[in-house]
Amino acid sequence: MTETPRFLMVQTSLLAVVLVLHTYVGLHIVRRSLIFSDLVLDQAAALGALVGIYFGIQYGGVGSYVVALVAVVAGSAMLALLKPRNPLVPREAVIGILYALALVASLLVGDKLAGGEAYVAKTLAGSLLWVSWPLVYVTTAVYAALLMVHWVFRRKFLALSDGTQDLTNEKLWDFLFFVTQGIITVLIVPVAGVLLAYAFLMIPAATAALFRKDWLGAVVLGWGVGLAACLTGLGASYHFDWPYGPTLVVALGVVFLAAVVCRAIVPRRAQP
């Protein structure tokens, strides 16, 4: 197999795997109006990786993933525990503050690294061009395990989003939800970067939420629309020699805007 078909096949496989769980988790985030929580965890993972570099841990290696995981677990705990009781301070404000702190901390650590600007840029833009089949296999296995966890405890996680039942130990389940979100963040941020990882999570889910209320239908629609947008971006990036990650973000964004226009002009019916 020549280099181009091999490149396109491995990229398509990773995108197809990633978008399943990201769309599902993104629907939870959209329905709970925790829009920037993923940015907190994405930036926490990037901060963990930068701290690892500061202590001599190679970026993208096993040690780097471990340090990033520790950072997102800490971030998950803060997201679950820091819930203002004062109605004048929305939870999203706290989430925004946490994101700002994680970003500033990343910049401060990057400033102390030799070539720090390049490392900070890499955490934002990722290195999708270097995706390999072993990474696809590992991602598939981990994502499948996380999907199984969400299936086994689906009533608990859905109760967080739908409010269909009283949930005991709500903060614990909130923490576990954010941890699963953080694990996928740890896997995807080194290759996709913070911005594209956020786009994977939010844009397909938000697009699907415009048209579907049911979970399965929304996941299928979001996955299909997201994959079509990403493959279009992949083709445009390859053909026009545009930056890979930003092109995918633009492609996803264009599809979302088109969905918003379509939703505005098409007569509304009861959503399935």
C-alpha positions, 0 to 999 in steps of 0.5 A, spaced: 500 500 500 502 506 498 503 512 503 497 516 501 492 511 502 495 508 508 495 515 511 488 516 509 486 509 512 489 510 519 486 517 519 479 515 517 479 509 522 481 514 528 476 519 526 471 514 526 473 511 533 473 517 536 467 521 534 463 515 537 464 516 544 466 524 543 459 525 540 455 521 546 459 525 551 458 531 548 451 530 548 451 530 556 455 536 556 450 540 551 444 537 555 447 539 562 450 546 559 457 545 561 459 547 555 467 549 557 468 543 562 471 539 556 476 545 555 478 545 562 480 537 562 483 538 555 487 544 558 489 540 564 491 534 560 496 539 556 498 542 562 500 535 565 504 534 559 508 540 559 509 539 567 512 532 565 516 535 559 519 540 565 521 534 569 524 531 563 518 526 561 518 525 553 512 528 550 507 523 547 511 517 551 507 513 556 510 517 562 507 524 559 500 520 558 500 518 566 502 525 568 496 528 563 492 523 567 493 525 574 492 532 571 485 531 568 483 527 575 485 533 579 481 537 574 475 532 574 475 533 582 474 540 581 469 540 576 465 535 580 466 539 587 466 546 585 458 547 584 456 554 587 450 554 591 449 562 590 444 562 584 448 569 582 454 565 580 453 560 575 457 553 575 459 555 568 463 561 571 467 557 575 468 552 569 471 558 565 475 560 571 478 553 572 480 553 564 483 560 565 487 558 570 489 551 567 491 555 560 495 561 564 499 555 568 500 552 561 503 558 559 507 559 565 510 552 565 511 553 557 515 559 559 520 556 563 522 550 558 527 550 552 523 551 546 517 552 550 513 556 545 513 550 540 511 545 546 505 550 547 503 550 540 503 543 539 498 542 545 494 547 542 494 544 534 496 537 536 500 532 531 495 528 527 499 527 521 503 522 526 497 518 528 499 510 527 495 504 527 498 502 534 495 508 537 488 507 533 488 500 536 489 503 543 484 508 542 479 503 540 480 498 546 480 504 551 474 507 548 470 501 548 471 500 555 469 507 557 463 505 552 461 499 556 462 503 563 457 508 560 452 502 558 453 498 565 451 505 569 447 508 564 441 510 569 446 514 573 449 518 568 443 519 564 440 521 571 445 527 571 443 529 564 436 528 564 434 529 571 429 523 570 431 520 577 433 522 584 441 520 584 444 519 591 452 521 591 451 525 585 458 528 586 461 522 586 457 520 579 459 527 577 466 526 578 466 519 575 463 522 569 468 527 568 474 522 569 471 518 563 471 525 559 478 526 562 481 519 559 478 520 552 482 527 553 488 524 555 488 520 549 486 525 544 489 531 546 497 529 544 495 528 537 489 532 536 491 538 540 486 542 545 482 546 540 480 540 535 479 535 541 474 540 543 471 541 536 470 533 536 466 533 543 462 539 542 460 540 534 457 533 532 453 533 539 451 540 538 449 539 531 445 532 533 442 536 538 438 541 534 434 535 530 434 529 535 432 528 542 433 521 543 440 519 545 441 513 540 438 517 534 442 523 536 449 519 537 448 516 530 446 523 527 452 526 530 457 521 529 455 521 521 455 528 520 462 529 524 465 524 520 463 526 514 465 533 516 472 531 518 473 527 512 471 533 507 476 537 512 481 531 511 481 531 503 481 539 503 487 539 507 491 534 503 489 537 496 490 544 498 496 543 503 492 546 509 494 545 516 490 539 518 487 540 525 485 547 523 482 545 517 478 539 520 475 545 526 473 549 520 470 543 516 466 541 523 464 549 524 461 550 517 457 543 518 454 546 524 453 553 521 449 549 516 445 545 521 443 552 524 441 555 518 437 549 516 434 548 523 432 555 522 428 555 515 425 548 515 418 548 519 419 545 526 416 538 527 416 534 534 423 532 534 424 524 535 
